[in-house]
Amino acid sequence: MRYDIRRIDDFSLEEGLLGLWHYVWARIQGNMKAGLPLPFDRRYLSDWESVLATNADKFPDGALGRLRTAVNDGILQESRLDFMQFIKPMESVPESNLSLASGIAGYIAHKYLR
């Protein structure tokens, strides 16, 4: 909640709002499954509603609806992230990159979880 997400113009998964959205939604799902209060304050969640409404094409289908349902009705509409879509196929193990998209974590996921 440190950043004003309404001012971020990077929608990438790696460093932008799409990646942050996946984190936020995972936290919301986790807290709701555990019967805990939402992990973000009302203002931050309202900012997310605004960002999702004005940039729906940059986020997963139904993201705004799921957020509104969780916030307003306290009902969880689960969604799963297929992270394999973000991994670039690799023939050999990268030497120093640890990332999921093109590094060692992605190599392991691609080779062993698929």
MOHU-V199934 format. One record per backbone hydrogen bond with DSSP energy under -0.5 kcal/mol. NH is the residue of the N-H (numbers start at 1). CO is the residue of the C=O. E is the energy in kcal/mol with one decimal. If there is no record, write none. Layout:
# MOHU-V199934
nh:co:e
NH:CO:E
NH:CO:E
This chain:
# MOHU-V199934
nh:co:e
5:3:-1.3
7:4:-2.1
8:5:-0.7
11:9:-0.6
16:12:-0.8
17:10:-2.8
18:12:-0.6
19:12:-1.6
20:16:-1.8
21:17:-3.1
22:18:-2.1
23:19:-1.6
24:20:-2.9
25:21:-3.1
26:22:-2.0
27:23:-2.3
28:24:-2.3
29:25:-2.7
30:26:-2.5
31:27:-2.5
32:28:-2.5
33:29:-2.6
34:30:-1.7
35:32:-1.1
36:31:-3.1
45:41:-2.1
46:42:-2.3
47:43:-2.3
48:44:-2.0
49:45:-2.1
50:46:-2.1
51:47:-2.5
52:48:-3.0
53:49:-2.2
54:50:-2.0
55:51:-1.1
56:53:-0.5
58:55:-2.4
59:56:-1.3
63:60:-1.9
66:62:-2.5
67:63:-2.3
68:64:-2.7
69:65:-2.4
70:66:-2.4
71:67:-2.7
72:68:-2.9
73:69:-1.9
74:69:-0.8
74:70:-0.6
75:69:-1.3
77:75:-0.6
78:76:-0.8
82:80:-0.6
83:81:-1.5
85:82:-1.4
86:83:-1.8
87:84:-1.3
88:101:-2.8
103:99:-0.9
104:97:-2.8
105:98:-0.7
106:99:-1.7
107:103:-2.4
108:104:-2.5
109:105:-2.3
110:106:-2.9
111:107:-2.5
112:108:-2.7
113:109:-1.8
114:109:-0.6
